[in-house]
Amino acid sequence: MRYSDTIAIQSKNNLKFINKSFHKKIIIFRNWINLKKKKEIKKYKKDIKLIYCGNIGPAQDFKSINFIINQCIKNYIYLDFYGRGKLYDEIKKKSGHFIKVYDEIKIEKLDKIIRNYDGGLISLNRLHSTTNIPGKFLTYIENDLPVFGIINKNNELLKMTKKYKIGLTTSSYQKKNIEINFSTFIKNIELYKKGNFDKVKNVFSIENNLKIINNLIN
């Protein structure tokens, strides 16, 4: 850091983990998403279908994912997995009528099927101390998909999902609290579909990052 002209971080919440002497060098440089996708109106349907796409390993908190799987089975909710990871074989053992597990697919194919879902799931290990923006979160937002997440404290996404009403995230890993929050998410999923996704997309737009780069080099 000492010899860097600029230090880029994903979220302002991560400033607290960097020595104040370097703060003048810091810029917020986020992951980015595609803003060109056309918004589609999703018709209400009786069955609820959720998706989890991406890695499943120690960093994703397998216990929380496993608990959500059981909640889906208990409440007749469909949940499809597309991914990879150290613990992915454990997920495959849960395959059944409501739980489907597929290998990781290319983003082009994912783009064609993801709009068939009602919501997306994210899970982060509680031991994370900084704001981690999972790539799957951006994929969901890019496609106007409400998000349910179990994520670490101090993560910026806790406030963001609540502020823009794009889903429900919690930093509680207690089973009872997860059950209550997940139930609330499912009951209000049609309302979350009307959340301010465009505002969140602008936060992560490539245009914002290009402006930052241009300011640095000009």
N, CA and C atoms as a LAMMPS dump frame, in Angstrom:
ITEM: TIMESTEP
0
ITEM: NUMBER OF ATOMS
654
ITEM: BOX BOUNDS ff ff ff
-5.0000000000000000e+02 5.0000000000000000e+02
-5.0000000000000000e+02 5.0000000000000000e+02
-5.0000000000000000e+02 5.0000000000000000e+02
ITEM: ATOMS id mol type element x y z
1 1 1 N 0.818 -1.212 0
2 1 2 C 0 0 0
3 1 3 C 0.855 1.268 0
4 2 1 N 1.959 1.214 0.737
5 2 2 C 2.799 2.397 0.904
6 2 3 C 3.283 2.943 -0.427
7 3 1 N 3.539 2.054 -1.379
8 3 2 C 4.108 2.478 -2.655
9 3 3 C 3.06 2.593 -3.763
10 4 1 N 1.79 2.488 -3.403
11 4 2 C 0.716 2.593 -4.394
12 4 3 C 0.236 4.034 -4.508
13 5 1 N -0.079 4.43 -5.737
14 5 2 C -0.65 5.76 -5.953
15 5 3 C -2.124 5.777 -5.594
16 6 1 N -2.793 4.657 -5.841
17 6 2 C -4.23 4.556 -5.593
18 6 3 C -4.547 3.184 -4.998
19 7 1 N -5.468 3.172 -4.048
20 7 2 C -5.924 1.924 -3.438
21 7 3 C -7.422 1.803 -3.684
22 8 1 N -7.847 0.751 -4.346
23 8 2 C -9.262 0.556 -4.667
24 8 3 C -9.871 -0.463 -3.709
25 9 1 N -11.055 -0.121 -3.166
26 9 2 C -11.79 -1.048 -2.301
27 9 3 C -13.223 -1.16 -2.802
28 10 1 N -13.898 -2.274 -2.452
29 10 2 C -15.251 -2.533 -2.944
30 10 3 C -16.304 -1.668 -2.274
31 11 1 N -16.089 -1.322 -1.017
32 11 2 C -17.12 -0.641 -0.238
33 11 3 C -16.49 0.314 0.764
34 12 1 N -17.172 1.427 1.032
35 12 2 C -16.686 2.379 2.032
36 12 3 C -16.664 1.755 3.423
37 13 1 N -17.456 0.712 3.618
38 13 2 C -17.456 0.008 4.907
39 13 3 C -16.107 -0.621 5.211
40 14 1 N -15.287 -0.827 4.185
41 14 2 C -13.988 -1.458 4.37
42 14 3 C -12.89 -0.481 4.759
43 15 1 N -13.214 0.818 4.812
44 15 2 C -12.229 1.829 5.195
45 15 3 C -11.663 1.568 6.584
46 16 1 N -12.502 1.068 7.472
47 16 2 C -12.099 0.86 8.864
48 16 3 C -10.972 -0.156 9.004
49 17 1 N -10.753 -0.961 7.95
50 17 2 C -9.72 -1.986 8.026
51 17 3 C -8.389 -1.523 7.439
52 18 1 N -8.345 -0.254 7.014
53 18 2 C -7.141 0.284 6.389
54 18 3 C -6.617 1.446 7.222
55 19 1 N -5.33 1.478 7.431
56 19 2 C -4.697 2.543 8.201
57 19 3 C -5.09 3.915 7.654
58 20 1 N -5.459 4.823 8.555
59 20 2 C -5.941 6.149 8.152
60 20 3 C -4.922 6.926 7.325
61 21 1 N -3.671 6.621 7.478
62 21 2 C -2.639 7.341 6.725
63 21 3 C -2.739 7.088 5.226
64 22 1 N -3.473 6.012 4.848
65 22 2 C -3.614 5.693 3.424
66 22 3 C -4.952 6.153 2.847
67 23 1 N -5.822 6.743 3.662
68 23 2 C -7.179 7.056 3.223
69 23 3 C -7.234 8.018 2.034
70 24 1 N -6.265 8.912 1.921
71 24 2 C -6.275 9.867 0.812
72 24 3 C -6.043 9.185 -0.532
73 25 1 N -5.479 7.998 -0.509
74 25 2 C -5.21 7.259 -1.743
75 25 3 C -6.385 6.391 -2.171
76 26 1 N -7.394 6.274 -1.316
77 26 2 C -8.437 5.272 -1.522
78 26 3 C -9.565 5.773 -2.424
79 27 1 N -10.026 4.891 -3.295
80 27 2 C -11.228 5.129 -4.094
81 27 3 C -12.156 3.924 -3.923
82 28 1 N -13.456 4.163 -4.089
83 28 2 C -14.42 3.063 -4.076
84 28 3 C -14.561 2.58 -5.521
85 29 1 N -14.134 1.376 -5.765
86 29 2 C -14.159 0.817 -7.12
87 29 3 C -14.884 -0.523 -7.06
88 30 1 N -16.128 -0.531 -7.477
89 30 2 C -16.989 -1.69 -7.307
90 30 3 C -16.909 -2.667 -8.475
91 31 1 N -17.341 -3.893 -8.208
92 31 2 C -17.629 -4.809 -9.313
93 31 3 C -18.744 -4.193 -10.14
94 32 1 N -18.882 -4.593 -11.392
95 32 2 C -19.858 -3.916 -12.238
96 32 3 C -20.803 -4.898 -12.916
97 33 1 N -21.918 -4.344 -13.396
98 33 2 C -22.936 -5.154 -14.061
99 33 3 C -23.348 -4.496 -15.365
100 34 1 N -24.054 -5.263 -16.159
101 34 2 C -24.547 -4.809 -17.453
102 34 3 C -25.877 -4.087 -17.277
103 35 1 N -25.965 -2.84 -17.738
104 35 2 C -27.198 -2.063 -17.593
105 35 3 C -28.101 -2.141 -18.816
106 36 1 N -27.72 -2.881 -19.83
107 36 2 C -28.446 -2.845 -21.096
108 36 3 C -29.593 -3.842 -21.18
109 37 1 N -29.73 -4.694 -20.193
110 37 2 C -30.787 -5.705 -20.265
111 37 3 C -32.159 -5.065 -20.106
112 38 1 N -33.094 -5.532 -20.924
113 38 2 C -34.455 -5.006 -20.858
114 38 3 C -35.182 -5.577 -19.658
115 39 1 N -35.941 -4.714 -19.007
116 39 2 C -36.708 -5.151 -17.843
117 39 3 C -37.939 -5.916 -18.313
118 40 1 N -38.146 -7.082 -17.702
119 40 2 C -39.297 -7.901 -18.056
120 40 3 C -40.288 -7.925 -16.906
121 41 1 N -41.57 -7.913 -17.243
122 41 2 C -42.616 -8.001 -16.226
123 41 3 C -42.866 -9.469 -15.939
124 42 1 N -42.65 -9.86 -14.687
125 42 2 C -42.835 -11.252 -14.317
126 42 3 C -44.273 -11.49 -13.882
127 43 1 N -44.897 -12.455 -14.473
128 43 2 C -46.276 -12.789 -14.105
129 43 3 C -46.288 -13.608 -12.823
130 44 1 N -47.266 -13.333 -11.993
131 44 2 C -47.379 -14.076 -10.74
132 44 3 C -47.739 -15.531 -11.019
133 45 1 N -47.074 -16.42 -10.318
134 45 2 C -47.395 -17.84 -10.435
135 45 3 C -47.429 -18.44 -9.035
136 46 1 N -48.161 -19.506 -8.908
137 46 2 C -48.376 -20.095 -7.585
138 46 3 C -47.086 -20.657 -7.001
139 47 1 N -46.352 -21.453 -7.778
140 47 2 C -45.119 -22.064 -7.293
141 47 3 C -43.996 -21.032 -7.222
142 48 1 N -43.223 -21.092 -6.165
143 48 2 C -42.072 -20.195 -6.014
144 48 3 C -40.806 -20.981 -6.322
145 49 1 N -39.969 -20.381 -7.146
146 49 2 C -38.767 -21.047 -7.599
147 49 3 C -37.553 -20.143 -7.347
148 50 1 N -36.587 -20.644 -6.59
149 50 2 C -35.397 -19.87 -6.23
150 50 3 C -34.159 -20.468 -6.888
151 51 1 N -33.127 -19.635 -6.979
152 51 2 C -31.879 -20.077 -7.591
153 51 3 C -30.69 -19.693 -6.719
154 52 1 N -29.7 -20.562 -6.714
155 52 2 C -28.396 -20.261 -6.121
156 52 3 C -27.371 -20.565 -7.186
157 53 1 N -26.594 -19.575 -7.583
158 53 2 C -25.578 -19.819 -8.615
159 53 3 C -24.218 -19.369 -8.094
160 54 1 N -23.223 -20.236 -8.264
161 54 2 C -21.883 -19.871 -7.829
162 54 3 C -21.245 -20.902 -6.926
163 55 1 N -20.189 -20.487 -6.291
164 55 2 C -19.372 -21.371 -5.47
165 55 3 C -20.058 -21.752 -4.161
166 56 1 N -19.796 -22.966 -3.702
167 56 2 C -20.229 -23.397 -2.372
168 56 3 C -19.027 -24.029 -1.672
169 57 1 N -18.498 -23.286 -0.706
170 57 2 C -17.348 -23.745 0.061
171 57 3 C -17.43 -23.188 1.468
172 58 1 N -16.363 -23.282 2.22
173 58 2 C -16.357 -22.761 3.595
174 58 3 C -16.728 -21.278 3.679
175 59 1 N -16.36 -20.489 2.679
176 59 2 C -16.645 -19.05 2.712
177 59 3 C -18.127 -18.74 2.561
178 60 1 N -18.911 -19.717 2.074
179 60 2 C -20.338 -19.494 1.837
180 60 3 C -21.225 -19.981 2.993
181 61 1 N -20.675 -20.57 4.014
182 61 2 C -21.428 -21.046 5.18
183 61 3 C -22.417 -22.144 4.802
184 62 1 N -21.895 -23.347 4.706
185 62 2 C -22.694 -24.496 4.284
186 62 3 C -23.883 -24.763 5.207
187 63 1 N -23.708 -24.569 6.511
188 63 2 C -24.791 -24.84 7.457
189 63 3 C -26.031 -24 7.155
190 64 1 N -25.821 -22.737 6.812
191 64 2 C -26.953 -21.853 6.494
192 64 3 C -27.636 -22.291 5.206
193 65 1 N -26.834 -22.654 4.208
194 65 2 C -27.394 -23.118 2.938
195 65 3 C -28.197 -24.393 3.158
196 66 1 N -27.648 -25.29 3.942
197 66 2 C -28.325 -26.549 4.229
198 66 3 C -29.652 -26.307 4.954
199 67 1 N -29.672 -25.344 5.85
200 67 2 C -30.902 -25.029 6.579
201 67 3 C -31.961 -24.468 5.634
202 68 1 N -31.538 -23.605 4.701
203 68 2 C -32.478 -23.049 3.718
204 68 3 C -33.031 -24.156 2.821
205 69 1 N -32.182 -25.109 2.462
206 69 2 C -32.655 -26.255 1.676
207 69 3 C -33.793 -26.961 2.407
208 70 1 N -33.602 -27.197 3.677
209 70 2 C -34.63 -27.878 4.468
210 70 3 C -35.9 -27.041 4.583
211 71 1 N -35.747 -25.723 4.658
212 71 2 C -36.914 -24.841 4.704
213 71 3 C -37.688 -24.888 3.39
214 72 1 N -36.965 -24.973 2.292
215 72 2 C -37.618 -25.059 0.983
216 72 3 C -38.414 -26.347 0.855
217 73 1 N -37.813 -27.449 1.26
218 73 2 C -38.51 -28.735 1.197
219 73 3 C -39.753 -28.711 2.085
220 74 1 N -39.596 -28.165 3.268
221 74 2 C -40.693 -28.101 4.234
222 74 3 C -41.853 -27.257 3.718
223 75 1 N -41.543 -26.202 2.967
224 75 2 C -42.571 -25.255 2.52
225 75 3 C -42.894 -25.375 1.029
226 76 1 N -42.469 -26.478 0.393
227 76 2 C -42.798 -26.755 -1.014
228 76 3 C -42.303 -25.661 -1.953
229 77 1 N -41.082 -25.223 -1.721
230 77 2 C -40.453 -24.195 -2.551
231 77 3 C -39.351 -24.851 -3.376
232 78 1 N -39.317 -24.558 -4.663
233 78 2 C -38.309 -25.119 -5.547
234 78 3 C -37.01 -24.311 -5.449
235 79 1 N -35.888 -25.021 -5.374
236 79 2 C -34.585 -24.368 -5.294
237 79 3 C -33.598 -25.101 -6.201
238 80 1 N -33.046 -24.371 -7.165
239 80 2 C -32.078 -24.933 -8.103
240 80 3 C -30.687 -24.379 -7.829
241 81 1 N -29.698 -25.258 -7.84
242 81 2 C -28.301 -24.867 -7.669
243 81 3 C -27.55 -25.02 -8.983
244 82 1 N -26.731 -24.016 -9.301
245 82 2 C -25.829 -24.087 -10.449
246 82 3 C -24.459 -23.642 -9.944
247 83 1 N -23.497 -24.56 -9.875
248 83 2 C -22.222 -24.102 -9.342
249 83 3 C -21.146 -25.143 -9.237
250 84 1 N -20.299 -24.915 -8.241
251 84 2 C -19.107 -25.726 -8.045
252 84 3 C -18.65 -25.497 -6.606
253 85 1 N -17.526 -26.086 -6.239
254 85 2 C -16.95 -25.792 -4.939
255 85 3 C -16.656 -27.011 -4.093
256 86 1 N -15.921 -26.787 -3.04
257 86 2 C -15.445 -27.836 -2.145
258 86 3 C -16.583 -28.633 -1.523
259 87 1 N -17.71 -27.959 -1.26
260 87 2 C -18.832 -28.602 -0.578
261 87 3 C -20.008 -28.896 -1.517
262 88 1 N -19.756 -28.804 -2.815
263 88 2 C -20.856 -28.967 -3.77
264 88 3 C -21.4 -30.4 -3.772
265 89 1 N -20.534 -31.377 -3.534
266 89 2 C -20.995 -32.768 -3.501
267 89 3 C -21.964 -33.003 -2.343
268 90 1 N -21.775 -32.238 -1.254
269 90 2 C -22.699 -32.352 -0.125
270 90 3 C -24.09 -31.846 -0.512
271 91 1 N -24.119 -30.799 -1.32
272 91 2 C -25.389 -30.248 -1.793
273 91 3 C -26.103 -31.263 -2.686
274 92 1 N -25.325 -31.971 -3.497
275 92 2 C -25.909 -32.948 -4.417
276 92 3 C -26.665 -34.047 -3.682
277 93 1 N -26.26 -34.329 -2.458
278 93 2 C -26.939 -35.351 -1.665
279 93 3 C -28.366 -34.939 -1.307
280 94 1 N -28.665 -33.642 -1.445
281 94 2 C -29.984 -33.122 -1.102
282 94 3 C -30.94 -33.111 -2.288
283 95 1 N -30.465 -33.547 -3.444
284 95 2 C -31.291 -33.522 -4.655
285 95 3 C -32.583 -34.299 -4.452
286 96 1 N -33.666 -33.737 -4.981
287 96 2 C -34.961 -34.377 -4.867
288 96 3 C -35.996 -33.61 -5.658
289 97 1 N -37.26 -33.78 -5.309
290 97 2 C -38.335 -33.132 -6.065
291 97 3 C -38.22 -31.609 -6.04
292 98 1 N -37.923 -31.046 -4.887
293 98 2 C -37.872 -29.585 -4.759
294 98 3 C -36.461 -29.02 -4.904
295 99 1 N -35.464 -29.856 -4.76
296 99 2 C -34.075 -29.395 -4.821
297 99 3 C -33.382 -30.036 -6.024
298 100 1 N -32.908 -29.196 -6.938
299 100 2 C -32.191 -29.681 -8.114
300 100 3 C -30.774 -29.1 -8.09
301 101 1 N -29.811 -29.94 -8.405
302 101 2 C -28.408 -29.521 -8.366
303 101 3 C -27.763 -29.781 -9.722
304 102 1 N -27.254 -28.715 -10.317
305 102 2 C -26.644 -28.796 -11.639
306 102 3 C -25.193 -28.317 -11.574
307 103 1 N -24.407 -28.745 -12.552
308 103 2 C -23.036 -28.253 -12.642
309 103 3 C -23.044 -26.788 -13.063
310 104 1 N -21.934 -26.142 -12.855
311 104 2 C -21.798 -24.741 -13.255
312 104 3 C -22.028 -24.594 -14.757
313 105 1 N -22.731 -23.541 -15.147
314 105 2 C -22.999 -23.299 -16.561
315 105 3 C -22.432 -21.946 -16.977
316 106 1 N -22.246 -21.78 -18.267
317 106 2 C -21.712 -20.521 -18.78
318 106 3 C -22.718 -19.391 -18.56
319 107 1 N -22.19 -18.191 -18.401
320 107 2 C -23.03 -17.028 -18.099
321 107 3 C -24.064 -16.792 -19.193
322 108 1 N -23.725 -17.118 -20.443
323 108 2 C -24.664 -16.923 -21.547
324 108 3 C -25.911 -17.804 -21.375
325 109 1 N -25.699 -19.02 -20.922
326 109 2 C -26.822 -19.922 -20.689
327 109 3 C -27.594 -19.518 -19.448
328 110 1 N -26.871 -19.073 -18.426
329 110 2 C -27.525 -18.619 -17.194
330 110 3 C -28.433 -17.437 -17.474
331 111 1 N -27.985 -16.536 -18.325
332 111 2 C -28.788 -15.356 -18.682
333 111 3 C -30.131 -15.75 -19.297
334 112 1 N -30.169 -16.894 -19.976
335 112 2 C -31.389 -17.318 -20.659
336 112 3 C -32.413 -17.937 -19.708
337 113 1 N -31.93 -18.468 -18.583
338 113 2 C -32.852 -19.175 -17.691
339 113 3 C -33.158 -18.439 -16.397
340 114 1 N -32.326 -17.481 -16.028
341 114 2 C -32.44 -16.906 -14.686
342 114 3 C -33.737 -16.13 -14.471
343 115 1 N -34.311 -15.611 -15.545
344 115 2 C -35.557 -14.849 -15.404
345 115 3 C -36.761 -15.749 -15.139
346 116 1 N -36.552 -17.047 -15.16
347 116 2 C -37.63 -17.978 -14.821
348 116 3 C -37.781 -18.153 -13.312
349 117 1 N -36.868 -17.516 -12.561
350 117 2 C -36.87 -17.684 -11.108
351 117 3 C -37.492 -16.471 -10.415
352 118 1 N -37.905 -16.695 -9.169
353 118 2 C -38.549 -15.638 -8.387
354 118 3 C -37.584 -14.93 -7.446
355 119 1 N -36.481 -15.559 -7.13
356 119 2 C -35.527 -14.957 -6.209
357 119 3 C -34.211 -15.691 -6.219
358 120 1 N -33.174 -15.023 -5.707
359 120 2 C -31.846 -15.618 -5.652
360 120 3 C -31.321 -15.635 -4.23
361 121 1 N -30.467 -16.604 -3.94
362 121 2 C -29.917 -16.768 -2.597
363 121 3 C -28.43 -16.442 -2.558
364 122 1 N -28.004 -15.816 -1.454
365 122 2 C -26.584 -15.644 -1.173
366 122 3 C -26.333 -16.044 0.277
367 123 1 N -25.142 -16.528 0.545
368 123 2 C -24.767 -16.91 1.902
369 123 3 C -23.274 -16.673 2.066
370 124 1 N -22.896 -16.013 3.164
371 124 2 C -21.497 -15.753 3.47
372 124 3 C -21.188 -16.211 4.888
373 125 1 N -20.009 -16.769 5.053
374 125 2 C -19.585 -17.195 6.373
375 125 3 C -19.536 -16.008 7.337
376 126 1 N -19.978 -16.217 8.559
377 126 2 C -20.026 -15.142 9.564
378 126 3 C -18.646 -14.602 9.909
379 127 1 N -17.588 -15.362 9.577
380 127 2 C -16.236 -14.935 9.919
381 127 3 C -15.696 -13.852 8.994
382 128 1 N -16.413 -13.557 7.911
383 128 2 C -16.029 -12.428 7.073
384 128 3 C -16.094 -11.161 7.918
385 129 1 N -15.098 -10.316 7.804
386 129 2 C -15.107 -9.063 8.568
387 129 3 C -15.321 -7.841 7.69
388 130 1 N -15.08 -7.979 6.399
389 130 2 C -15.238 -6.856 5.473
390 130 3 C -16.491 -7.042 4.622
391 131 1 N -16.848 -5.998 3.873
392 131 2 C -17.947 -6.117 2.917
393 131 3 C -17.481 -6.916 1.718
394 132 1 N -18.112 -8.027 1.499
395 132 2 C -17.832 -8.883 0.346
396 132 3 C -19.076 -8.862 -0.542
397 133 1 N -18.932 -8.419 -1.779
398 133 2 C -20.05 -8.385 -2.713
399 133 3 C -19.972 -9.617 -3.605
400 134 1 N -20.747 -10.662 -3.317
401 134 2 C -20.672 -11.876 -4.14
402 134 3 C -21.085 -11.596 -5.579
403 135 1 N -20.397 -12.255 -6.508
404 135 2 C -20.743 -12.083 -7.91
405 135 3 C -22.172 -12.493 -8.197
406 136 1 N -22.669 -13.495 -7.466
407 136 2 C -24.055 -13.943 -7.671
408 136 3 C -25.05 -12.843 -7.317
409 137 1 N -24.714 -12.01 -6.332
410 137 2 C -25.596 -10.89 -5.982
411 137 3 C -25.763 -9.97 -7.183
412 138 1 N -24.673 -9.668 -7.857
413 138 2 C -24.739 -8.798 -9.034
414 138 3 C -25.531 -9.457 -10.163
415 139 1 N -25.376 -10.766 -10.303
416 139 2 C -26.139 -11.495 -11.324
417 139 3 C -27.633 -11.385 -11.054
418 140 1 N -28.03 -11.535 -9.807
419 140 2 C -29.448 -11.437 -9.449
420 140 3 C -29.98 -10.032 -9.717
421 141 1 N -29.239 -9.029 -9.282
422 141 2 C -29.686 -7.644 -9.439
423 141 3 C -29.776 -7.263 -10.912
424 142 1 N -28.829 -7.732 -11.673
425 142 2 C -28.813 -7.465 -13.11
426 142 3 C -30.085 -7.967 -13.777
427 143 1 N -30.688 -8.999 -13.191
428 143 2 C -31.89 -9.614 -13.76
429 143 3 C -33.146 -9.332 -12.939
430 144 1 N -33.096 -8.298 -12.085
431 144 2 C -34.26 -7.875 -11.282
432 144 3 C -34.802 -8.993 -10.405
433 145 1 N -33.897 -9.773 -9.829
434 145 2 C -34.285 -10.9 -8.998
435 145 3 C -34.128 -10.535 -7.52
436 146 1 N -35.213 -10.595 -6.743
437 146 2 C -35.105 -10.323 -5.306
438 146 3 C -34.091 -11.25 -4.643
439 147 1 N -33.43 -10.74 -3.613
440 147 2 C -32.337 -11.465 -2.966
441 147 3 C -32.681 -11.814 -1.525
442 148 1 N -32.444 -13.057 -1.165
443 148 2 C -32.446 -13.427 0.247
444 148 3 C -31.023 -13.81 0.613
445 149 1 N -30.497 -13.198 1.679
446 149 2 C -29.115 -13.466 2.04
447 149 3 C -28.88 -13.609 3.527
448 150 1 N -27.971 -14.492 3.858
449 150 2 C -27.461 -14.631 5.225
450 150 3 C -25.997 -14.23 5.14
451 151 1 N -25.671 -13.053 5.666
452 151 2 C -24.349 -12.48 5.442
453 151 3 C -23.761 -11.907 6.734
454 152 1 N -22.48 -11.645 6.705
455 152 2 C -21.765 -11.199 7.886
456 152 3 C -22.161 -9.784 8.322
457 153 1 N -21.954 -9.491 9.591
458 153 2 C -22.216 -8.157 10.117
459 153 3 C -21.325 -7.139 9.42
460 154 1 N -21.773 -5.9 9.387
461 154 2 C -21.037 -4.78 8.774
462 154 3 C -20.97 -4.858 7.255
463 155 1 N -21.67 -5.811 6.664
464 155 2 C -21.692 -5.914 5.212
465 155 3 C -22.658 -4.861 4.65
466 156 1 N -22.193 -4.096 3.689
467 156 2 C -22.982 -3.017 3.099
468 156 3 C -24.311 -3.505 2.521
469 157 1 N -24.356 -4.762 2.105
470 157 2 C -25.567 -5.288 1.473
471 157 3 C -26.749 -5.35 2.434
472 158 1 N -26.485 -5.394 3.735
473 158 2 C -27.57 -5.406 4.723
474 158 3 C -28.426 -4.151 4.586
475 159 1 N -27.769 -3.001 4.497
476 159 2 C -28.488 -1.727 4.359
477 159 3 C -29.03 -1.542 2.955
478 160 1 N -28.272 -1.986 1.975
479 160 2 C -28.655 -1.761 0.583
480 160 3 C -29.944 -2.491 0.219
481 161 1 N -30.053 -3.761 0.636
482 161 2 C -31.26 -4.524 0.299
483 161 3 C -32.491 -3.931 0.979
484 162 1 N -32.304 -3.436 2.193
485 162 2 C -33.424 -2.843 2.931
486 162 3 C -33.804 -1.482 2.347
487 163 1 N -32.813 -0.657 2.058
488 163 2 C -33.064 0.695 1.553
489 163 3 C -33.815 0.684 0.233
490 164 1 N -33.406 -0.203 -0.664
491 164 2 C -33.995 -0.224 -2.007
492 164 3 C -35.063 -1.304 -2.172
493 165 1 N -35.361 -2.001 -1.083
494 165 2 C -36.458 -2.984 -1.055
495 165 3 C -36.333 -4.032 -2.156
496 166 1 N -35.106 -4.541 -2.308
497 166 2 C -34.834 -5.531 -3.352
498 166 3 C -34.726 -6.943 -2.777
499 167 1 N -35.069 -7.088 -1.511
500 167 2 C -34.997 -8.394 -0.886
501 167 3 C -34.803 -8.257 0.608
502 168 1 N -34.321 -9.332 1.214
503 168 2 C -34.131 -9.357 2.66
504 168 3 C -32.821 -10.064 2.977
505 169 1 N -31.953 -9.373 3.715
506 169 2 C -30.702 -9.973 4.16
507 169 3 C -30.616 -9.882 5.677
508 170 1 N -29.953 -10.845 6.278
509 170 2 C -29.825 -10.886 7.731
510 170 3 C -28.407 -11.267 8.12
511 171 1 N -27.959 -10.773 9.269
512 171 2 C -26.643 -11.155 9.792
513 171 3 C -26.781 -12.103 10.977
514 172 1 N -28 -12.605 11.186
515 172 2 C -28.234 -13.586 12.248
516 172 3 C -28.123 -14.993 11.671
517 173 1 N -27.31 -15.816 12.31
518 173 2 C -27.11 -17.191 11.853
519 173 3 C -27.875 -18.191 12.718
520 174 1 N -28.711 -17.694 13.62
521 174 2 C -29.529 -18.572 14.448
522 174 3 C -30.667 -19.14 13.604
523 175 1 N -30.882 -20.427 13.707
524 175 2 C -31.849 -21.111 12.85
525 175 3 C -33.245 -20.495 12.939
526 176 1 N -33.677 -20.17 14.136
527 176 2 C -35.02 -19.61 14.3
528 176 3 C -35.148 -18.28 13.577
529 177 1 N -34.12 -17.439 13.682
530 177 2 C -34.152 -16.14 13.005
531 177 3 C -34.089 -16.297 11.488
532 178 1 N -33.284 -17.244 11.015
533 178 2 C -33.226 -17.504 9.574
534 178 3 C -34.59 -17.965 9.078
535 179 1 N -35.221 -18.838 9.836
536 179 2 C -36.539 -19.35 9.456
537 179 3 C -37.566 -18.221 9.355
538 180 1 N -37.558 -17.319 10.338
539 180 2 C -38.5 -16.187 10.345
540 180 3 C -38.228 -15.258 9.165
541 181 1 N -36.952 -14.933 8.944
542 181 2 C -36.595 -14.012 7.857
543 181 3 C -36.88 -14.622 6.488
544 182 1 N -36.602 -15.904 6.346
545 182 2 C -36.866 -16.566 5.07
546 182 3 C -38.368 -16.603 4.788
547 183 1 N -39.151 -16.876 5.815
548 183 2 C -40.605 -16.886 5.667
549 183 3 C -41.115 -15.507 5.266
550 184 1 N -40.56 -14.469 5.872
551 184 2 C -40.94 -13.092 5.536
552 184 3 C -40.598 -12.777 4.085
553 185 1 N -39.422 -13.224 3.66
554 185 2 C -38.992 -13.006 2.275
555 185 3 C -39.959 -13.657 1.3
556 186 1 N -40.315 -14.905 1.564
557 186 2 C -41.216 -15.639 0.668
558 186 3 C -42.592 -14.98 0.621
559 187 1 N -43.102 -14.57 1.76
560 187 2 C -44.427 -13.949 1.812
561 187 3 C -44.469 -12.626 1.053
562 188 1 N -43.333 -11.929 1.009
563 188 2 C -43.292 -10.6 0.397
564 188 3 C -42.531 -10.575 -0.929
565 189 1 N -42.326 -11.74 -1.519
566 189 2 C -41.465 -11.807 -2.698
567 189 3 C -42.022 -11.01 -3.878
568 190 1 N -43.348 -10.941 -3.998
569 190 2 C -43.937 -10.163 -5.09
570 190 3 C -43.691 -8.664 -4.889
571 191 1 N -43.645 -8.219 -3.648
572 191 2 C -43.34 -6.808 -3.363
573 191 3 C -41.874 -6.511 -3.658
574 192 1 N -40.999 -7.444 -3.302
575 192 2 C -39.576 -7.245 -3.561
576 192 3 C -39.275 -7.174 -5.055
577 193 1 N -40.093 -7.842 -5.856
578 193 2 C -39.89 -7.779 -7.311
579 193 3 C -40.097 -6.37 -7.855
580 194 1 N -40.782 -5.536 -7.073
581 194 2 C -41.042 -4.152 -7.481
582 194 3 C -40.034 -3.186 -6.865
583 195 1 N -38.975 -3.72 -6.257
584 195 2 C -37.964 -2.883 -5.613
585 195 3 C -37.203 -2.018 -6.603
586 196 1 N -36.394 -1.126 -6.064
587 196 2 C -35.663 -0.168 -6.897
588 196 3 C -34.358 -0.784 -7.414
589 197 1 N -34.498 -1.741 -8.31
590 197 2 C -33.331 -2.417 -8.872
591 197 3 C -32.482 -1.475 -9.716
592 198 1 N -33.128 -0.547 -10.4
593 198 2 C -32.386 0.375 -11.263
594 198 3 C -31.386 1.207 -10.467
595 199 1 N -31.781 1.602 -9.259
596 199 2 C -30.887 2.397 -8.413
597 199 3 C -29.662 1.588 -8.024
598 200 1 N -29.876 0.328 -7.676
599 200 2 C -28.756 -0.537 -7.29
600 200 3 C -27.858 -0.813 -8.494
601 201 1 N -28.463 -0.995 -9.656
602 201 2 C -27.682 -1.211 -10.868
603 201 3 C -26.766 -0.018 -11.14
604 202 1 N -27.269 1.173 -10.904
605 202 2 C -26.456 2.373 -11.125
606 202 3 C -25.264 2.423 -10.176
607 203 1 N -25.462 1.94 -8.951
608 203 2 C -24.368 1.899 -7.984
609 203 3 C -23.222 1.041 -8.512
610 204 1 N -23.567 -0.051 -9.191
611 204 2 C -22.555 -1.001 -9.669
612 204 3 C -22.318 -0.896 -11.18
613 205 1 N -22.717 0.191 -11.775
614 205 2 C -22.601 0.319 -13.231
615 205 3 C -21.147 0.496 -13.659
616 206 1 N -20.842 -0.021 -14.822
617 206 2 C -19.495 0.128 -15.363
618 206 3 C -19.205 1.59 -15.691
619 207 1 N -20.269 2.346 -15.972
620 207 2 C -20.096 3.777 -16.269
621 207 3 C -19.49 4.512 -15.073
622 208 1 N -19.928 4.162 -13.877
623 208 2 C -19.372 4.796 -12.677
624 208 3 C -17.885 4.491 -12.529
625 209 1 N -17.514 3.244 -12.8
626 209 2 C -16.106 2.874 -12.702
627 209 3 C -15.255 3.552 -13.774
628 210 1 N -15.829 3.721 -14.955
629 210 2 C -15.101 4.416 -16.026
630 210 3 C -14.838 5.873 -15.66
631 211 1 N -15.817 6.498 -14.999
632 211 2 C -15.627 7.878 -14.545
633 211 3 C -14.483 7.97 -13.548
634 212 1 N -14.418 6.988 -12.655
635 212 2 C -13.341 6.952 -11.655
636 212 3 C -11.99 6.819 -12.331
637 213 1 N -11.913 5.911 -13.31
638 213 2 C -10.645 5.695 -14.028
639 213 3 C -10.228 6.949 -14.781
640 214 1 N -11.206 7.577 -15.45
641 214 2 C -10.891 8.799 -16.2
642 214 3 C -10.398 9.918 -15.294
643 215 1 N -10.982 10.001 -14.099
644 215 2 C -10.543 11.029 -13.152
645 215 3 C -9.122 10.781 -12.672
646 216 1 N -8.75 9.512 -12.609
647 216 2 C -7.397 9.16 -12.148
648 216 3 C -6.332 9.457 -13.189
649 217 1 N -6.689 9.267 -14.462
650 217 2 C -5.657 9.387 -15.511
651 217 3 C -5.646 10.769 -16.165
652 218 1 N -6.691 11.572 -15.909
653 218 2 C -6.742 12.905 -16.522
654 218 3 C -6.341 14.001 -15.531
